[in-house]
């Protein structure tokens, strides 16, 4: 993670936390099918 002077909002952190793994799952599912 890169240091930032401004703390991101909880919503942003939530989107990143759910979004990154979500993209990985979508890619795996597409490859499987």
N, C-alpha and C positions, 0 to 999 in steps of 0.2 A: 504494500500500500504506500502511496506517496503522501508525504506530510503536507497539510494545507492549513493556512492561517484561519480559514473559516470552517467551522464544523458543519457538515452537511445535515440536512433535516432527517429525522427518523424515517420519513417516507422514502427518501432517496436511498438510504441504506437498505431499507426493506426491499425496494425494487431491485437493487443490485444483488442482494443476497438471494432473492428468489429468481431473478432473471438469469444470472450466470449459470446456475445448475440447470435451469429450465431449458436454456439453449442447448446445453450438452445432451439433455435427455431427448430433445427433439431431433438432434442430429443422429443420435444412436437409433432412435425409432425409425427414422427415414432410411438409414442404412440397412436396418434389419428387414424392412419391408422392401 
